[in-house]
């Protein structure tokens, strides 16, 4: 069977959804193709939503002081409920906008035709004037690690872990590794976090990175820095990670979360002339066009910034350019980071080390959660809000938050740091009346703390 559309979007994650809805609202006939049986892509079904729901379940256990004695799979109950609600919601978006959803794997036959294959169904040919590729990324698998072994997991297959677990070794201490270290340790599982660098999440402000390391260790996570693996040995009962430093790490399971690869293989992209880099990411220009101008790419399949929030915007911007031939909007310069460890981390703007290297005269202001009435009421006294500002102009240069609800709190600072001219000033926080008691009050406390340093 053959079908023809104006636009075909491959992938139904945030980037694909943003592109499909924008194109449809501009009057284009749109189809979305995805090899997941449920819409939402990896973001909804395998990565962002499941891991954050897991973290919430673990955090609730820690707040109530309950001892966790059930299997890891029991923690996924809440995640499965949230996933289904998200899938139902996202499907309704496509239905309301008359976007056809086709389940199956898409590969290009020629520059304007894809073949969609699905188990138990005859191949279908879909034609379109334009395409948006939003297929995301997957965990990187080194060839010398046997991911077919049941005791070796990645960030996708870990969601199939249903039994009671006593110990896990995590290789890779990036955002995913640190989040899962919090999940495992918070659920009573012994966790060893193996890091190939000299500190955790080196892109963070130094003070925040140090705080994360401290609290992970306080919660019982063993952290090993500057380590590389020599080989991975598996038995029926455990995994042994042999390190080049001549150490060995024994655990029941190994969670490998070192690196990601763009989902671009077996799609026939090379055949039609779409440029792909060595890590599987599609090469694009500022308008999200690949080397074939009618084929766009957005989201994790293009690499940085690899954020669901950014992918949705990329999809909308790409569709705008696709429809109108131009797009006056770009991703905001200051995209907040959101790291869902326990406690959470979120930042926007520059770090102390960046300001020091750039020789910018700055000062800091701190608000420690333990001093905030709202934090005391909630029992969430671990953490702080830190403001970096210019000593002479009082311009906000960076905001860094560590603690409960940091990923929510940061958006107040993001709104101010993004204001042009004198709208971005430390004085906004000092002269604004905040509800009391609130966590948002931390901005006023930190601003006054910083002003007193001048």
C-alpha positions as CSV (number, residue, x, y, z in Angstrom):
1,X,0.0,0.0,0.0
2,X,1.2,3.5,-0.8
3,X,0.2,6.8,0.9
4,X,1.2,10.4,0.2
5,X,1.6,13.3,2.7
6,X,2.9,16.8,2.8
7,X,5.2,16.0,5.8
8,X,6.3,12.8,7.4
9,X,7.8,12.9,10.8
10,X,9.9,9.9,11.9
11,X,9.8,9.6,15.7
12,X,7.1,10.6,18.1
13,X,9.2,11.8,21.0
14,X,9.2,15.5,22.0
15,X,11.0,16.7,18.8
16,X,8.8,14.7,16.5
17,X,5.7,15.8,18.4
18,X,6.6,19.5,18.2
19,X,7.3,19.3,14.5
20,X,4.1,17.3,13.7
21,X,1.8,19.5,15.6
22,X,3.3,22.7,14.2
23,X,3.1,21.5,10.6
24,X,-0.5,20.2,11.1
25,X,-1.6,23.5,12.6
26,X,-0.2,25.3,9.5
27,X,-2.5,23.2,7.3
28,X,-0.1,20.5,6.2
29,X,-1.2,16.8,5.9
30,X,1.1,15.1,8.3
31,X,2.0,11.5,9.2
32,X,4.1,10.3,12.2
33,X,6.0,7.1,12.0
34,X,7.4,5.3,15.0
35,X,8.6,1.8,15.7
36,X,7.3,2.0,19.3
37,X,3.9,0.5,19.7
38,X,2.9,3.6,21.8
39,X,3.5,7.2,20.9
40,X,5.9,9.3,23.0
41,X,9.2,7.8,21.8
42,X,12.0,6.9,24.1
43,X,11.4,10.0,26.3
44,X,8.0,8.7,27.4
45,X,8.5,4.9,27.2
46,X,12.1,4.3,28.1
47,X,14.1,7.2,29.5
48,X,12.9,10.6,30.9
49,X,9.4,9.7,32.3
50,X,10.2,6.2,33.7
51,X,13.5,7.3,35.4
52,X,11.9,10.5,36.9
53,X,8.9,8.5,38.1
54,X,11.3,6.0,39.7
55,X,13.2,8.8,41.5
56,X,9.9,10.2,42.8
57,X,9.0,6.8,44.3
58,X,12.4,6.4,45.9
59,X,12.2,10.0,47.3
60,X,8.8,9.3,48.8
61,X,10.2,6.3,50.5
62,X,13.1,8.3,51.9
63,X,10.8,11.1,53.1
64,X,8.5,8.7,55.0
65,X,11.4,6.8,56.4
66,X,10.0,3.5,55.3
67,X,12.3,0.5,54.8
68,X,12.1,-0.8,51.3
69,X,11.9,-4.6,51.2
70,X,10.2,-5.3,47.9
71,X,11.7,-5.9,44.4
72,X,13.0,-3.2,42.2
73,X,10.1,-3.9,39.8
74,X,7.7,-2.7,42.5
75,X,9.1,0.7,42.1
76,X,8.1,0.7,38.5
77,X,4.4,0.5,39.3
78,X,4.0,4.2,39.5
79,X,6.2,4.7,36.4
80,X,4.0,2.4,34.4
81,X,0.9,4.4,35.4
82,X,2.5,7.7,34.4
83,X,3.7,6.3,31.1
84,X,0.2,5.2,30.2
85,X,-1.3,8.6,31.1
86,X,1.3,10.3,29.0
87,X,0.8,8.0,26.0
88,X,-3.0,8.6,26.1
89,X,-2.5,12.3,26.3
90,X,0.0,12.4,23.4
91,X,-2.1,10.2,21.2
92,X,-5.0,12.6,21.8
93,X,-2.9,15.5,20.4
94,X,-2.4,13.5,17.1
95,X,-6.1,12.5,16.9
96,X,-7.3,16.1,17.4
97,X,-5.0,17.4,14.8
98,X,-5.8,14.7,12.3
99,X,-2.3,13.4,12.2
100,X,-2.0,9.8,11.0
101,X,0.2,7.6,13.3
102,X,1.9,4.7,11.6
103,X,3.6,2.1,13.7
104,X,6.7,0.5,12.2
105,X,10.3,1.0,11.3
106,X,11.0,3.6,8.6
107,X,13.8,3.4,6.0
108,X,14.3,5.6,3.0
109,X,13.8,4.0,-0.4
110,X,14.5,7.3,-2.2
111,X,14.7,11.0,-1.1
112,X,10.9,11.3,-1.0
113,X,9.8,7.8,-0.1
114,X,10.1,5.6,3.0
115,X,9.2,2.0,3.5
116,X,7.6,1.2,6.9
117,X,7.9,-2.4,8.1
118,X,6.3,-3.9,11.2
119,X,6.0,-7.5,12.4
120,X,3.0,-9.3,11.0
121,X,2.2,-6.6,8.4
122,X,3.1,-6.1,4.7
123,X,5.6,-3.2,4.0
124,X,4.0,0.1,3.3
125,X,5.4,2.9,1.1
126,X,4.9,6.5,2.3
127,X,5.7,9.5,0.1
128,X,6.2,13.1,1.2
129,X,7.5,16.4,0.1
130,X,9.4,16.9,3.3
131,X,10.6,14.9,6.3
132,X,11.6,15.5,9.9
133,X,13.8,12.9,11.5
134,X,13.3,12.8,15.3
135,X,14.4,9.2,16.1
136,X,16.4,10.1,19.2
137,X,19.4,8.2,20.6
138,X,20.1,5.0,22.3
139,X,22.7,3.7,24.8
140,X,26.2,3.2,23.4
141,X,27.3,-0.5,23.5
142,X,31.1,-1.2,23.3
143,X,31.7,-4.3,21.3
144,X,33.7,-6.1,24.0
145,X,30.8,-5.9,26.5
146,X,28.2,-8.7,26.2
147,X,24.8,-6.9,26.4
148,X,23.0,-10.1,25.7
149,X,24.0,-11.4,29.2
150,X,21.1,-10.9,31.6
151,X,23.3,-9.3,34.2
152,X,24.5,-6.5,31.9
153,X,22.0,-3.7,31.6
154,X,21.7,-0.3,29.9
155,X,19.4,2.6,30.6
156,X,16.7,0.9,28.4
157,X,16.9,-2.7,29.7
158,X,17.2,-1.7,33.4
159,X,13.5,-1.0,33.2
160,X,13.0,-4.8,32.8
161,X,14.7,-5.5,36.1
162,X,11.9,-6.9,38.3
163,X,13.6,-8.9,41.0
164,X,15.0,-8.0,44.3
165,X,18.6,-6.7,43.8
166,X,21.3,-6.3,46.4
167,X,24.1,-4.6,44.4
168,X,24.7,-2.8,41.1
169,X,27.9,-1.4,39.6
170,X,27.2,1.6,37.4
171,X,29.8,2.4,34.7
172,X,29.5,6.0,33.6
173,X,28.9,8.9,36.0
174,X,27.2,11.3,33.7
175,X,23.6,12.5,34.3
176,X,22.0,9.1,33.8
177,X,24.6,7.3,35.9
178,X,24.2,9.8,38.8
179,X,20.4,9.6,38.6
180,X,20.4,5.8,38.7
181,X,22.9,5.8,41.6
182,X,20.3,7.9,43.5
183,X,17.5,5.5,42.5
184,X,19.4,2.3,43.5
185,X,20.8,3.6,46.7
186,X,17.5,5.2,47.7
187,X,15.8,1.8,47.3
188,X,18.3,0.0,49.5
189,X,20.5,-1.4,46.8
190,X,24.3,-1.2,47.1
191,X,25.6,1.0,44.3
192,X,29.1,1.6,43.0
193,X,29.5,4.5,40.6
194,X,32.5,4.2,38.3
195,X,33.6,7.5,36.8
196,X,36.2,7.9,34.0
197,X,36.8,11.6,35.0
198,X,38.2,13.3,38.1
199,X,34.9,14.5,39.4
200,X,31.1,14.2,38.9
201,X,29.4,16.2,36.1
202,X,32.3,18.5,35.4
203,X,30.1,20.9,33.5
204,X,28.4,22.0,36.7
205,X,29.6,24.7,39.0
206,X,32.3,23.3,41.2
207,X,30.4,23.9,44.4
208,X,27.4,22.0,43.1
209,X,29.4,19.1,41.8
210,X,31.2,18.8,45.2
211,X,27.8,18.9,47.0
212,X,26.5,16.1,44.8
213,X,29.4,13.9,45.5
214,X,29.1,14.5,49.2
215,X,25.4,13.7,49.4
216,X,25.7,10.6,47.2
217,X,28.5,9.3,49.5
218,X,26.5,10.3,52.6
219,X,23.6,8.1,51.2
220,X,26.0,5.2,50.7
221,X,27.0,5.3,47.1
222,X,30.6,4.3,46.5
223,X,32.2,6.6,43.9
224,X,35.4,5.7,42.0
225,X,37.0,8.5,40.0
226,X,39.6,8.3,37.1
227,X,38.8,4.7,36.3
228,X,38.7,2.9,32.9
229,X,37.5,-0.6,32.4
230,X,39.9,-3.4,31.2
231,X,37.2,-6.0,30.7
232,X,33.8,-7.2,32.0
233,X,33.5,-10.7,33.3
234,X,30.1,-12.4,33.8
235,X,29.0,-15.4,35.8
236,X,25.6,-16.8,36.6
237,X,25.6,-14.9,39.9
238,X,27.6,-11.7,39.4
239,X,29.4,-9.3,37.1
240,X,33.1,-8.5,37.7
241,X,34.3,-5.2,36.2
242,X,38.1,-5.3,35.8
243,X,39.6,-1.8,35.9
244,X,42.8,-0.7,34.3
245,X,44.0,0.4,37.7
246,X,44.1,-3.3,38.7
247,X,40.9,-3.0,40.8
248,X,37.9,-5.3,40.5
249,X,34.3,-4.3,41.2
250,X,31.9,-7.2,42.0
251,X,28.1,-6.7,41.8
252,X,25.0,-8.7,40.9
253,X,24.4,-6.4,37.9
254,X,26.3,-3.9,35.8
255,X,24.4,-0.9,34.5
256,X,26.4,0.5,31.5
257,X,25.5,4.2,30.9
258,X,28.7,5.5,29.2
259,X,27.8,7.3,26.0
260,X,24.9,7.6,23.6
261,X,24.5,6.9,19.8
262,X,22.2,8.6,17.4
263,X,19.4,6.3,16.1
264,X,20.2,6.7,12.4
265,X,21.4,3.2,11.4
266,X,19.5,1.0,8.9
267,X,17.4,3.9,7.7
268,X,18.9,4.2,4.3
269,X,20.1,7.7,5.0
270,X,23.6,7.2,3.6
271,X,22.2,5.9,0.4
272,X,20.2,9.1,-0.3
273,X,23.1,11.3,0.7
274,X,22.3,12.4,4.3
275,X,25.5,13.1,6.2
276,X,26.0,11.2,9.5
277,X,28.9,11.7,11.9
278,X,31.0,8.9,13.6
279,X,28.6,8.7,16.6
280,X,25.4,8.3,14.5
281,X,24.3,11.9,14.8
282,X,22.8,13.7,11.8
283,X,24.7,16.8,10.6
284,X,22.4,19.8,10.3
285,X,22.6,23.5,9.6
286,X,21.1,26.3,11.7
287,X,17.7,25.6,10.3
288,X,17.8,21.9,11.2
289,X,18.2,20.9,7.6
290,X,20.4,17.9,6.8
291,X,22.5,17.7,3.7
292,X,19.2,17.2,1.8
293,X,17.3,20.5,2.4
294,X,13.9,18.9,2.4
295,X,14.9,16.5,5.2
296,X,15.2,18.0,8.7
297,X,16.4,16.5,11.9
298,X,15.8,17.5,15.5
299,X,16.2,16.2,19.0
300,X,18.8,13.7,20.3
301,X,19.5,12.3,16.9
302,X,21.4,15.6,16.2
303,X,23.3,15.5,19.5
304,X,23.7,18.6,21.7
305,X,21.9,19.7,23.8
306,X,20.1,16.3,24.1
307,X,17.2,17.6,26.2
308,X,13.6,16.7,25.8
309,X,12.6,20.4,26.5
310,X,15.0,21.6,23.8
311,X,13.9,18.9,21.3
312,X,10.3,20.0,21.4
313,X,11.3,23.6,20.5
314,X,13.7,22.3,17.8
315,X,10.8,20.4,16.3
316,X,8.6,23.5,16.2
317,X,11.3,25.7,14.8
318,X,12.2,23.1,12.1
319,X,8.5,22.8,11.1
320,X,8.3,26.6,10.9
321,X,11.2,26.7,8.5
322,X,9.8,23.8,6.5
323,X,6.4,25.6,6.0
324,X,7.5,29.2,5.6
325,X,11.1,28.9,4.4
326,X,12.4,30.8,7.4
327,X,12.3,30.8,11.2
328,X,13.1,33.8,13.3
329,X,13.2,31.8,16.5
330,X,16.2,29.9,17.9
331,X,16.8,27.9,21.1
332,X,17.2,30.2,24.0
333,X,20.9,30.9,24.8
334,X,20.5,29.9,28.4
335,X,18.9,26.5,28.6
336,X,18.5,25.3,32.2
337,X,20.0,22.0,33.1
338,X,17.8,19.6,35.1
339,X,19.4,16.7,36.9
340,X,17.0,14.5,38.8
341,X,19.4,13.1,41.4
342,X,18.5,13.0,45.1
343,X,18.7,16.0,45.8
344,X,17.9,17.6,42.4
345,X,20.3,19.9,40.6
346,X,19.4,22.7,38.2
347,X,21.5,25.5,36.7
348,X,21.3,28.4,34.2
349,X,24.0,30.7,33.1
350,X,27.7,30.6,33.8
351,X,29.7,28.9,36.5
352,X,32.2,30.3,38.9
353,X,35.1,28.6,37.0
354,X,33.9,30.1,33.7
355,X,33.7,33.6,35.2
356,X,37.1,33.2,36.7
357,X,38.7,32.1,33.4
358,X,37.0,35.0,31.7
359,X,38.3,37.4,34.4
360,X,34.8,38.8,35.0
361,X,34.5,40.5,38.4
362,X,31.7,38.7,40.1
363,X,30.3,38.0,43.6
364,X,28.2,35.2,45.0
365,X,25.1,35.1,47.1
366,X,23.8,32.0,48.9
367,X,20.6,30.9,50.5
368,X,20.8,27.6,52.4
369,X,17.6,25.6,52.5
370,X,18.1,24.8,56.2
371,X,17.4,28.5,57.0
372,X,14.2,28.7,55.0
373,X,10.9,28.3,56.9
374,X,9.2,26.5,54.0
375,X,12.1,24.0,53.7
376,X,11.9,23.4,57.5
377,X,8.1,22.8,57.2
378,X,8.6,20.3,54.3
379,X,11.5,18.6,56.0
380,X,13.6,19.4,52.8
381,X,16.5,21.3,54.4
382,X,19.3,19.8,52.3
383,X,20.4,22.2,49.6
384,X,21.0,25.8,48.6
385,X,20.4,28.5,45.9
386,X,23.5,30.3,44.6
387,X,23.4,33.5,42.6
388,X,26.4,34.7,40.7
389,X,26.3,38.4,39.7
390,X,28.6,41.2,38.4
391,X,30.1,43.2,41.2
392,X,29.7,46.5,39.4
393,X,26.5,46.3,37.3
394,X,24.7,43.7,39.5
395,X,23.8,41.8,36.3
396,X,22.8,38.1,37.1
397,X,25.5,35.9,35.5
398,X,24.5,32.5,36.8
399,X,22.1,30.7,39.1
400,X,22.7,27.3,40.6
401,X,20.3,25.3,42.7
402,X,20.9,22.1,44.7
403,X,18.0,20.5,46.6
404,X,14.4,19.4,46.5
405,X,12.5,21.0,43.6
406,X,15.6,22.6,42.2
407,X,14.3,22.0,38.6
408,X,11.2,24.0,39.4
409,X,12.9,26.8,41.4
410,X,15.4,27.5,38.7
411,X,12.8,29.0,36.3
412,X,12.3,32.1,38.4
413,X,16.0,32.9,37.9
414,X,15.8,31.9,34.3
415,X,13.1,34.5,33.7
416,X,15.2,37.3,35.2
417,X,18.6,36.3,33.7
418,X,17.0,36.3,30.2
419,X,15.7,39.9,30.5
420,X,17.5,42.5,28.4
421,X,19.4,45.4,29.8
422,X,18.6,46.6,33.3
423,X,15.8,44.1,33.6
424,X,18.5,41.5,34.5
425,X,19.6,42.7,37.9
426,X,20.2,41.5,41.4
427,X,17.9,44.3,42.6
428,X,14.9,42.5,41.2
429,X,15.1,39.8,43.8
430,X,15.8,42.3,46.6
431,X,12.9,44.7,45.8
432,X,10.3,42.0,44.9
433,X,7.9,40.8,47.6
434,X,7.9,37.0,47.7
435,X,5.2,34.9,49.3
436,X,6.2,33.7,52.8
437,X,7.0,31.0,53.6
438,X,8.0,29.7,50.1
439,X,11.1,28.1,48.5
440,X,11.1,31.0,46.0
441,X,12.0,33.2,48.9
442,X,15.5,31.8,48.5
443,X,16.1,34.3,45.7
444,X,15.6,37.2,48.1
445,X,17.8,35.7,50.8
446,X,20.6,34.9,48.3
447,X,20.4,38.3,46.7
448,X,20.7,40.1,50.1
449,X,23.5,37.7,51.1
450,X,25.4,38.7,47.9
451,X,24.7,42.4,48.3
452,X,26.2,42.3,51.8
453,X,29.4,41.0,50.4
454,X,30.0,44.1,48.3
